[in-house]
Amino acid sequence: MKRSRSVVLATVAALAAGGMAVYFGGDASAATACAPAWSATAVYVGGNSASQNSHNYTAKWWTQNESPATHSGQWDVWADNGACGSSTPTTTPPTTQPTTAPPTTTPPTTQPPSGTLPAHFLTGYWQNFYNGAAALKLAAVPTTYDLVAVAFADATSTPGAVSFTLDSGLAAQVGGYTDAQFRADIATLHSRGQKVIISVGGQNGTVSVSDSGSATNFANSVYSLMTTYGFDGVDIDLENGINSTYMASALRSLRTKAGANLIITLAPQTIDMQSTGSSYFALALSIKDILTVVNTQFYNSGSMLGCDQNQAYSQGTENFLTALACIQTQGGLRPDQVALGLPASSSAAGGGYQSPATVNAALDCLARGTNCGSFKPPATYPGLRGAMTWSINWDVSNGNAFANTVKPHLATLP
């Protein structure tokens, strides 16, 4: 998310340079020894081996309770290495342990707790600055938004740590706004059933979590903001690079502090979710068991390859949304962790705006297989989580067209 978004001209050539993560099962001989039998309770990380139904498999990323026999497609968590010996292997947990603590409650195949967020919900960003969009106090956010991301936290001189300060320019536009009033407004949104999280990053975000010390600082400082202001979680919107290993460590530490109701959202740029090898996609997969949703910014991106790997789809079209969203489900995310991020108006982004009615058609196509454009996804995803818009302020400036059109439609999804 950016205050004034620059257009990223992502070409097919650039995508090819990044490389799509494609996996193929082997044709091992039946004489190959079987790895230790897969266990539903064991935690496996990338490179761990297991066997099931006389086949050997290798984990591509962190997984638990995802059967290799049913999760070994091209885009799924297990790589099928082919048939193995007929003897029944003993059940042994993997020898390589994950670098971060495994979850202690909900396995990643089920939806993690996320407060009282509905099955399909609308996210909007509230601008803590003034750039020509409607200036709003937080309490003025329409009730159509289920989740409000406050943009943005500020970097500090301590590596990885963040703080929050109300913008003086915004305060001047709304006739004054104090820290105490802002905290009271968060409580007001809570009383309406809305959730409020702090977003870290944006176009000018310079927060860097690149080692264990900065990861600890990040977790401690975000948790401090949560206890000070009442934020329900954190949004990661770092557009200038991300270290998936240490950010994952920071978010797991935050989860330990905040508990199971912590809301964690990601807002990667479109190109960041084209390959499971990209840092953002790797982060999403590594925290899959505690991740609430990924709100990919399907704009300011130019043309991109879809999950069919057949052609580049142009931003600003329904095909762009449906063909790119299925990359995330094929890459390992659950449908309930995928949402469509769009600008609220043509003024909110450098490119990629499309009408809310088209957004609704894309939601139908992904969730039901209806109202599709010329591209039809390879499967339907009834659990698709919802939609996000940048920003609430731009939407208010545009007569609330996005929220008033998309929010009611989300309630109709299966």
C-alpha positions as CSV (number, residue, x, y, z in Angstrom):
1,M,0.0,0.0,0.0
2,K,1.4,3.4,-0.9
3,R,0.6,7.0,-0.2
4,S,1.3,7.7,-3.8
5,R,1.8,4.4,-5.5
6,S,4.5,4.0,-8.2
7,V,3.7,1.7,-11.1
8,V,5.7,-1.6,-11.1
9,L,6.2,-2.6,-14.7
10,A,6.4,-6.3,-14.1
11,T,7.0,-8.2,-17.3
12,V,6.8,-11.8,-18.2
13,A,10.6,-11.8,-18.7
14,A,11.0,-10.5,-15.1
15,L,8.7,-13.2,-13.9
16,A,10.7,-15.9,-15.7
17,A,13.8,-14.5,-14.1
18,G,12.2,-15.0,-10.7
19,G,11.2,-18.5,-11.6
20,M,7.9,-20.3,-10.9
21,A,8.2,-23.0,-8.3
22,V,7.3,-26.1,-10.2
23,Y,7.7,-29.6,-8.7
24,F,7.5,-33.0,-10.3
25,G,7.2,-36.4,-8.7
26,G,9.9,-38.9,-9.4
27,D,9.5,-42.4,-10.9
28,A,11.4,-44.3,-8.2
29,S,11.6,-48.0,-8.4
30,A,9.4,-50.1,-6.1
31,A,12.7,-51.5,-4.7
32,T,13.5,-48.1,-3.2
33,A,13.4,-48.1,0.6
34,C,10.5,-46.4,2.1
35,A,11.1,-43.3,4.3
36,P,9.6,-43.3,7.8
37,A,5.8,-43.4,7.7
38,W,4.0,-40.0,7.5
39,S,2.5,-39.0,10.9
40,A,-0.4,-36.6,11.1
41,T,0.9,-35.2,14.4
42,A,4.5,-34.6,13.3
43,V,5.8,-31.3,12.0
44,Y,7.7,-31.4,8.7
45,V,9.8,-28.7,7.2
46,G,11.2,-28.3,3.7
47,G,13.4,-31.3,2.8
48,N,11.9,-33.7,5.3
49,S,10.9,-37.1,3.9
50,A,8.0,-39.4,4.7
51,S,6.2,-42.3,3.1
52,Q,2.5,-43.2,2.7
53,N,0.8,-45.9,0.7
54,S,4.1,-47.3,-0.5
55,H,5.2,-43.9,-2.0
56,N,8.0,-41.6,-0.8
57,Y,7.4,-37.9,-0.4
58,T,9.5,-34.8,0.3
59,A,8.0,-31.8,2.1
60,K,8.5,-28.5,0.2
61,W,7.7,-26.2,3.2
62,W,6.4,-26.3,6.8
63,T,3.5,-28.7,7.1
64,Q,1.5,-30.7,9.7
65,N,-1.6,-32.9,9.3
66,E,-1.5,-32.6,5.5
67,S,-1.5,-36.1,4.0
68,P,1.1,-36.6,1.3
69,A,-1.3,-38.8,-0.6
70,T,-3.8,-36.0,-1.1
71,H,-1.4,-33.0,-1.0
72,S,1.2,-33.9,-3.6
73,G,0.0,-32.0,-6.7
74,Q,2.3,-29.8,-8.6
75,W,1.4,-26.8,-6.4
76,D,0.9,-28.6,-3.1
77,V,3.1,-29.1,0.0
78,W,4.5,-32.6,-0.8
79,A,6.6,-33.8,-3.8
80,D,5.8,-37.4,-4.8
81,N,9.2,-39.2,-5.2
82,G,7.6,-42.4,-6.5
83,A,7.0,-45.9,-5.3
84,C,9.0,-47.5,-2.5
85,G,9.3,-50.9,-1.0
86,S,6.3,-52.9,0.1
87,S,7.3,-53.4,3.7
88,T,5.4,-51.4,6.3
89,P,7.7,-48.6,7.6
90,T,7.7,-47.6,11.2
91,T,6.3,-44.2,12.2
92,T,9.2,-41.9,13.2
93,P,9.1,-38.1,13.4
94,P,11.4,-36.2,11.1
95,T,15.0,-35.8,12.2
96,T,15.2,-32.1,11.1
97,Q,13.3,-29.9,13.4
98,P,11.7,-26.6,12.4
99,T,13.7,-23.5,13.2
100,T,10.7,-21.9,14.9
101,A,8.3,-23.4,17.4
102,P,5.4,-25.4,15.9
103,P,1.9,-24.3,16.8
104,T,0.5,-25.7,20.0
105,T,-3.2,-25.5,19.0
106,T,-4.8,-25.5,15.6
107,P,-3.1,-27.5,12.8
108,P,-2.6,-25.6,9.5
109,T,-5.3,-27.5,7.7
110,T,-8.0,-25.7,9.7
111,Q,-8.8,-22.0,9.8
112,P,-6.8,-20.3,12.6
113,P,-8.7,-18.2,15.2
114,S,-9.0,-14.6,14.2
115,G,-11.2,-12.9,16.7
116,T,-14.7,-12.5,15.5
117,L,-14.0,-11.9,11.8
118,P,-16.7,-13.4,9.6
119,A,-16.1,-16.2,7.1
120,H,-15.9,-13.6,4.3
121,F,-14.9,-10.1,5.3
122,L,-13.9,-6.6,3.9
123,T,-10.6,-5.0,4.8
124,G,-9.9,-1.3,4.3
125,Y,-6.9,0.9,5.1
126,W,-7.3,4.0,7.1
127,Q,-4.8,6.8,6.1
128,N,-2.9,8.3,9.0
129,F,-1.9,11.1,6.6
130,Y,-3.5,13.5,4.2
131,N,-3.0,13.2,0.4
132,G,-6.2,14.6,-1.1
133,A,-8.5,11.7,-0.1
134,A,-11.2,12.4,2.5
135,A,-9.6,13.1,5.9
136,L,-11.3,11.0,8.5
137,K,-11.0,10.3,12.2
138,L,-11.0,6.6,12.9
139,A,-14.5,6.6,14.4
140,A,-15.8,8.0,11.0
141,V,-14.8,4.8,9.2
142,P,-18.1,3.2,7.8
143,T,-19.3,0.1,9.6
144,T,-19.2,-1.8,6.3
145,Y,-15.5,-2.5,7.0
146,D,-14.9,-5.6,9.1
147,L,-11.2,-5.1,9.5
148,V,-9.5,-1.7,9.5
149,A,-5.7,-1.5,8.9
150,V,-4.2,1.7,10.3
151,A,-1.6,3.0,7.9
152,F,1.2,3.1,9.0
153,A,3.5,2.4,11.9
154,D,6.7,4.3,12.0
155,A,10.3,3.0,12.0
156,T,12.4,3.9,14.9
157,S,16.2,4.1,15.5
158,T,16.1,0.6,17.0
159,P,16.5,-2.0,14.3
160,G,13.2,-3.8,13.7
161,A,11.2,-1.7,16.2
162,V,8.1,0.4,15.3
163,S,6.1,3.1,16.9
164,F,3.0,5.0,16.1
165,T,2.2,8.8,16.0
166,L,-0.8,10.5,14.7
167,D,0.0,12.6,11.7
168,S,-0.1,16.4,12.3
169,G,-1.3,17.0,8.8
170,L,-4.3,14.7,9.2
171,A,-5.1,16.3,12.6
172,A,-5.2,19.7,11.1
173,Q,-7.6,18.5,8.4
174,V,-10.1,17.0,10.9
175,G,-10.0,19.9,13.3
176,G,-7.6,18.4,15.8
177,Y,-7.0,14.8,16.8
178,T,-5.3,13.6,20.0
179,D,-3.7,10.3,20.9
180,A,-6.4,9.8,23.6
181,Q,-9.2,10.4,21.0
182,F,-7.6,7.9,18.7
183,R,-7.5,5.3,21.4
184,A,-11.1,6.0,22.2
185,D,-12.0,5.6,18.5
186,I,-10.4,2.2,18.4
187,A,-12.7,1.3,21.4
188,T,-15.6,2.7,19.4
189,L,-14.9,0.4,16.5
190,H,-14.6,-2.5,18.8
191,S,-18.0,-1.8,20.2
192,R,-19.3,-2.0,16.6
193,G,-17.7,-5.4,16.1
194,Q,-15.0,-4.1,13.9
195,K,-11.3,-5.1,14.3
196,V,-8.4,-2.7,14.0
197,I,-4.8,-3.7,13.2
198,I,-1.6,-1.7,12.7
199,S,0.0,-1.8,9.3
200,V,3.8,-1.8,8.9
201,G,5.3,-0.6,5.7
202,G,3.8,1.2,2.7
203,Q,5.7,2.9,0.0
204,N,7.9,4.8,2.5
205,G,8.2,2.0,5.0
206,T,11.8,1.3,6.0
207,V,11.4,-1.3,8.8
208,S,13.9,-4.0,8.4
209,V,13.7,-7.4,10.2
210,S,16.8,-9.2,9.1
211,D,18.3,-10.9,12.2
212,S,17.2,-12.4,15.5
213,G,17.6,-9.1,17.4
214,S,15.5,-7.1,15.0
215,A,12.9,-9.8,15.0
216,T,12.7,-9.6,18.8
217,N,12.5,-5.8,18.6
218,F,9.7,-6.0,16.1
219,A,7.6,-8.4,18.1
220,N,8.1,-6.5,21.4
221,S,7.3,-3.1,19.8
222,V,4.2,-4.3,17.9
223,Y,2.9,-6.0,21.1
224,S,3.5,-2.8,23.0
225,L,1.3,-0.9,20.4
226,M,-1.4,-3.6,20.8
227,T,-1.5,-3.2,24.5
228,T,-1.3,0.6,24.4
229,Y,-3.9,1.3,21.7
230,G,-5.9,-1.9,21.5
231,F,-4.9,-3.1,18.1
232,D,-6.0,-6.6,17.3
233,G,-3.0,-7.6,15.2
234,V,-0.6,-6.5,12.5
235,D,-0.5,-6.1,8.8
236,I,2.8,-6.6,6.9
237,D,3.0,-4.3,3.9
238,L,6.7,-4.0,3.4
239,E,7.4,-3.1,-0.2
240,N,11.1,-2.7,-0.1
241,G,12.2,-6.2,0.7
242,I,11.4,-8.8,3.4
243,N,13.4,-11.5,5.1
244,S,10.9,-14.4,5.4
245,T,12.9,-16.3,8.0
246,Y,13.3,-13.5,10.5
247,M,9.9,-12.0,9.9
248,A,8.3,-15.4,10.4
249,S,10.3,-15.6,13.7
250,A,9.0,-12.2,14.7
251,L,5.4,-13.0,14.0
252,R,5.5,-16.3,15.8
253,S,7.0,-14.5,18.8
254,L,4.2,-11.9,18.6
255,R,1.6,-14.8,18.4
256,T,3.1,-16.2,21.6
257,K,2.7,-12.9,23.4
258,A,-0.7,-12.0,22.0
259,G,-2.5,-15.4,21.9
260,A,-4.6,-17.3,19.4
261,N,-6.8,-14.4,18.5
262,L,-4.0,-12.4,17.0
263,I,-4.8,-11.2,13.4
264,I,-1.9,-11.4,11.0
265,T,-2.4,-10.1,7.4
266,L,0.0,-9.6,4.5
267,A,-0.3,-7.1,1.7
268,P,2.2,-8.1,-0.9
269,Q,2.5,-6.6,-4.4
270,T,1.3,-8.7,-7.2
271,I,4.7,-9.8,-8.3
272,D,5.5,-10.9,-4.8
273,M,3.0,-13.8,-5.0
274,Q,3.9,-15.2,-8.4
275,S,6.3,-17.8,-7.1
276,T,6.5,-19.9,-3.9
277,G,10.2,-19.0,-4.0
278,S,9.6,-15.3,-3.5
279,S,10.2,-14.0,0.0
280,Y,6.6,-12.9,0.6
281,F,5.1,-16.2,-0.6
282,A,7.7,-18.1,1.5
283,L,6.7,-16.0,4.5
284,A,3.0,-16.8,4.0
285,L,3.7,-20.5,3.7
286,S,6.0,-20.6,6.7
287,I,3.3,-19.0,9.0
288,K,0.4,-20.7,7.3
289,D,-0.8,-22.1,10.6
290,I,-1.2,-18.6,12.2
291,L,-1.8,-16.5,9.1
292,T,-5.2,-14.8,8.8
293,V,-5.2,-13.6,5.2
294,V,-3.1,-12.4,2.3
295,N,-4.5,-9.3,0.7
296,T,-2.5,-9.2,-2.5
297,Q,-2.5,-5.8,-4.2
298,F,-3.8,-6.7,-7.7
299,Y,-2.9,-3.3,-9.1
300,N,0.1,-1.1,-10.1
301,S,1.6,-4.2,-11.6
302,G,1.3,-4.3,-15.4
303,S,0.6,-7.7,-17.0
304,M,1.3,-11.0,-15.2
305,L,1.2,-14.7,-15.9
306,G,-1.7,-16.6,-14.4
307,C,-1.8,-20.0,-12.7
308,D,-2.3,-21.6,-16.1
309,Q,1.1,-20.4,-17.2
310,N,-0.5,-19.8,-20.6
311,Q,-0.5,-16.1,-21.1
312,A,0.0,-12.7,-19.4
313,Y,-3.2,-11.2,-18.1
314,S,-3.7,-7.4,-18.1
315,Q,-4.3,-5.6,-14.8
316,G,-7.7,-3.9,-14.5
317,T,-9.6,-7.0,-15.8
318,E,-11.5,-9.8,-14.1
319,N,-9.2,-12.4,-15.7
320,F,-6.2,-10.7,-14.0
321,L,-7.9,-11.3,-10.6
322,T,-9.0,-14.9,-11.1
323,A,-5.9,-16.1,-13.0
324,L,-3.5,-14.7,-10.4
325,A,-5.5,-15.5,-7.3
326,C,-5.4,-19.3,-8.1
327,I,-1.5,-19.1,-8.0
328,Q,-1.8,-18.7,-4.3
329,T,-4.2,-21.6,-3.7
330,Q,-2.1,-23.9,-6.0
331,G,1.0,-22.7,-4.2
332,G,-0.2,-23.9,-0.8
333,L,-2.4,-21.3,0.8
334,R,-5.9,-22.3,1.9
335,P,-8.7,-20.4,0.1
336,D,-9.7,-18.8,3.4
337,Q,-6.2,-17.1,3.4
338,V,-6.7,-15.5,0.0
339,A,-8.4,-12.1,-0.6
340,L,-8.5,-9.7,-3.5
341,G,-6.9,-6.3,-3.0
342,L,-8.1,-3.4,-5.2
343,P,-7.9,0.4,-5.3
344,A,-11.2,2.1,-4.2
345,S,-11.0,4.5,-7.1
346,S,-8.9,5.5,-10.1
347,S,-7.3,8.1,-7.9
348,A,-6.1,5.6,-5.3
349,A,-3.5,3.8,-7.6
350,G,-1.4,4.4,-10.6
351,G,-3.1,1.6,-12.5
352,G,-5.3,-1.5,-12.2
353,Y,-8.6,0.1,-10.9
354,Q,-11.7,-1.8,-11.9
355,S,-15.3,-1.4,-11.0
356,P,-16.6,-3.0,-7.7
357,A,-19.1,-4.9,-9.9
358,T,-16.2,-6.6,-11.7
359,V,-14.6,-7.4,-8.3
360,N,-17.8,-9.1,-7.3
361,A,-17.8,-11.1,-10.6
362,A,-14.3,-12.3,-9.8
363,L,-15.3,-13.3,-6.3
364,D,-18.2,-15.3,-7.9
365,C,-15.8,-16.9,-10.4
366,L,-13.4,-18.0,-7.7
367,A,-15.9,-19.1,-5.1
368,R,-18.6,-20.6,-7.4
369,G,-17.2,-20.9,-10.9
370,T,-19.9,-18.5,-12.2
371,N,-19.6,-15.0,-13.8
372,C,-16.1,-15.8,-15.0
373,G,-14.4,-13.9,-17.9
374,S,-12.6,-15.9,-20.6
375,F,-10.4,-17.4,-17.9
376,K,-11.9,-20.0,-15.6
377,P,-9.9,-21.3,-12.6
378,P,-9.1,-25.0,-12.4
379,A,-11.2,-25.3,-9.3
380,T,-13.6,-23.4,-7.1
381,Y,-12.7,-21.9,-3.8
382,P,-15.8,-21.5,-1.6
383,G,-13.7,-20.5,1.4
384,L,-12.2,-17.4,-0.4
385,R,-11.8,-14.9,2.4
386,G,-12.9,-11.7,0.9
387,A,-11.6,-8.4,-0.4
388,M,-9.4,-5.4,0.6
389,T,-9.3,-1.9,-0.7
390,W,-6.8,1.0,-0.6
391,S,-8.2,3.0,0.9
392,I,-11.2,3.7,3.1
393,N,-10.4,7.4,2.6
394,W,-10.4,7.1,-1.2
395,D,-13.6,5.1,-1.0
396,V,-15.3,7.8,1.1
397,S,-14.2,10.3,-1.5
398,N,-15.8,8.1,-4.2
399,G,-19.2,7.8,-2.4
400,N,-18.3,4.5,-0.7
401,A,-18.9,2.7,-4.0
402,F,-16.4,-0.1,-3.2
403,A,-17.7,-0.9,0.3
404,N,-21.3,-0.5,-0.5
405,T,-21.0,-2.8,-3.5
406,V,-18.6,-5.5,-2.4
407,K,-19.5,-5.9,1.3
408,P,-23.1,-7.0,0.7
409,H,-21.9,-9.4,-2.0
410,L,-19.4,-11.1,0.4
411,A,-22.3,-12.2,2.5
412,T,-23.7,-14.2,-0.4
413,L,-20.6,-16.3,-1.0
414,P,-20.7,-19.9,0.0
